[in-house]
Amino acid sequence: MRYEVSTDGVPAWLRNVAEHEPADPTGVNPVLRRTVMRAAVRKVAGATGRTRDAAVLVLFGGAPEANPNAEGGLPEDANVLLTQRAATLRQHSGQVAFPGGAVDPGDQGPIFTALREAEEETGLDPTGVQPLAVLPKIFVPPSGFDVTPVVAYWRTPGEVGVVSENEATRVARVPLADLIDPANRFVVRHPLGYMGPAFVVDGMLVWGFTAGVLAGLLAVSGWEKEWDYHDVRDLQAALAAVGMTL
C-alpha cells in the first residue's frame, strides 16, 4: 500500500486535477471557502472544543490514454467513486459521499485514513490506487470534522460494492461525462440558508461537501462545460425528485 503522493505516470487527462487545488470561478461554492476560513466558520457555526480529523478518497478511474476528441482528453469511461450513506447513520444520513471517515489512532496520515476507510466501506483494494494530491482541510460545520480530501487515480480497478449496509446502501462508479453534463448541474438552497453546487447523476442528488469538492476539481480539470449556476432549486424538492429525503 502506498502512503505518499506520486504523480509519476499520471494520465494526461488527470494532470490538472493532480496539480491544481480546487477553484470556484462562479462564486457559488461555499465549501471551498472553509479551507481558508475554518476558524471563523467554526465560530459562526457555534462549534466548540476540538474538532475531529477525517479524510475522504476522491478516486478517479478511467483509461490512462486521453481521448483526443473530448475536452481535456477525458476518456469515455472516466468515472469517480461515490457512496450513498445509510439512512440510519447519525450524521449526513442518506447523503451521497466519497468513501472516507474519521482518523483512527495509529493512522499514518490522511492517505492511510482515506484508503483504510474506502477498503472498509467498499471493499476497494488499496494496492491499485495511486494517490495524486492531498488537498487542504475543509471544515464541515454539521459534524465538526476537519476533512482532508485525497485525490487519487484508480490505476488497477477492482470490484467494489456495499460491504456493510450499516455504513452505505450503495457504491457507484459515476461517469464523469454525467457530472459535467450541464443538464445535470444546478445550485441548491437548504431550508436553513446554505446554497451550493449540486449534481443529479445515476438517480442520486450530490450536494453539500461532496458536490463542493467535485465542482472545485471540475473547475480546474479542463473537462468542464459551461453550466447555469444561476439555476437555484429548493434542496428538498431536488431530493424528492430523485426519491431522496433531507
N, C-alpha and C positions, 0 to 999 in steps of 0.2 A: 504494500500500500504506500502511495506517495503522499507526503505531507507538505511538500514545498511547491510553490508556484513555478510553472515552466511554460514558456510559450514556444519552445523548440518544436518545429514542425506543425505549428497551429495552422489549420486550414486558412487560406487567404480570405475566405468569406467571413471568418470569425475574428480576424485580426483587429478590427476596430473595437469590437466588444471587449477583446482581451486587453487592449492598450489604452482605452479611454474610460474615464469614470462616467456614470450615467449623467444625462443632461436634461434640462427642462426648458426647451426653447419656446414652448407655448405658455408657460407660466401657470399651468393648471395642475401641477404635480406637487402637492404639499409634502408628500412622503420624502422627497429628496431634501427638502429644507431641514428636515430633522437631523441630518448629518452634521450640520454646522451650527444648529441652534438647540442641541439636545438639552443643555442645562435650562435654557429659557422655556423650552417646551415642557420639561418636567414641572417647572414652577407653575406654568399656566394650567397644566393638566392636574395639578394638585398632587403629583407624585411625591412621596416622602420616603426617606430611608434609602437604602441601597437598592439599585436596580440589579436584575439578573442578566447575565450574558447568554446569548444564544447565537446560533449560526444556521443558515439555510443554504441548500445546494441549488444553484441556478444552472441546471445541467442541459446543455445544448447537444443535440445529436444531429447526424446527417452525414452525407458523403463527404470525404475530405476534398474532393475535387469541386471547384467552383463551377457554377452554371453560367456560361458566357452569355446566355440570353436573358438572365434575370438581373434586376437591380442589385448591385452589391455582390453579385455572384452567388446569391442564395440558392442552394440546391433544392430540388423539388421535394426531397424527403426530409428537409431540415425540420427540427422539432425541439420542444422544450418539455421537460418532465414536470408534471404537476400532480398534486393530490387533492382530493376533497376530504376535509377533516370530518370525523364522525360527529353526528349531531349531539352526542352525549358528552362531548368534551366541555370542560368548564370555560375555556377561553377560545374565541374565534370558531365556535362550533359551526359545522356545516360549510365553512368558507373554503374556497379554493386556495391552495398554498403551495409553496415549494417544500420539498422534503426538508426536515430540519427540526431543531428543538433546542432545549436548554443545554448549556455546558455542564458536563458531569465532572466531579473530581477526578483528576488523572487524565483528562482530555489534553492532548498535546496541541492546543491551538484550534482556531476556528475551522481549518480544513478537516482536521481529525473529527471534530464535532459534527460538521455537516455530512461527512461521509458515513460516520457511525450511525447517525440518525436516519440517513437515507437507506442504509442497509437494513436497519430495524423496521422501517416503515414500508419499504417497497421490495425488499429482497435484492436490491442493487448490489452487484459485485464491484467493490471499490477499486479493484485492480485494473478495471477497464476505463477508469476515469482519469483525465489529465486536468488538474487544477490550473486555471489560467490567470486568475486575479482574485485578490481579497479586497472587497470594497469597504469603504468607511462604514462604521457602525451607524445604524438607524434606530432611533428611539421609537418604540411603539407604545403610545400612551395607555391604551386599554389594558395591556398586560404588564406594563412596566419593564419590558425587556429591551436591552440594547442588542440589536440583531445585526450580525455580520453576514452579508451575502457573499458566498463563494462562487465565483463564475468558473465553469468547467466545461470541458469537451468530452463527450462520450466516445472515446476513441475505439473501444471494443464493446459495443452494445450487447446486452444480455436480456434475459427475461426479467420482467418486473411485474408486480401485482400487489394486491392488498395482502399484507402479512397478518395484520390484526384489525378486525372490524371495530375494535375499541379505539383505534387510532385514526383509521381512514376508511371511507366507504368506496373510494375509487382512486385508481392510479392511471394516469393518462399521459401519453406522449402526444402533445398538442402540436399540430403542424404550424410552423411559423408563418406559412402563407395565409392561414386563417387569422392569426394575430395581426398581421399587417394589413389585412383587407379593411379599407376604410368603412365598409358597411358594418363591420363588427366592432367599431370603436366609437365611444362617446364619453361623456363625463356624467358621473352620478352624484346626487346630492343626498346625504344622510339626513334623517329627521333632526338630528342634533346639530346640523350645520356643516359637517365635513363635506367637501367636494373634491373629487379626484378622478383620474382616468379609469376607464373600465373597458373590458372586452367581453363579448359574447362568443364563446367558442365551444364546440362539441357539447352543446346543451348545458353549458355552465356559464355563470357570470363571474368573471375575475375582477375583483375590485380591491380597494384598500392597499395594504403594504405590498402584496404580490403584484398587483397591477401597476403600482407606482414604480417598483423596481423594473418591471418589464418595459414600461413606457420609457423610462430613463435610458435603458440599454438600447431600445429600438431607435431612440433619437440620435444615437451615435453610430449605429450599426452600418448605415449605408443601404439598408434594405427598406427603410420606412417609406410609406406612401402618404401623401397629404391626406389628412383626415379632418373632420369637422369638430374641433374642440369647443365650439360654441353650442354644440348639441348637448344640453344638460337634461338629464332624466331623473325622476324620482327613484331612489335606490330600491325602496320596497316594491314599486311597480316593476322595475327591471328584474328583480329577483323572482317575482311572481310569474313573469313572462317565461322563465325557464324552469319553473317548478321548484324554486328555492325560496327560503324564507330568511328573514333577518334574525 
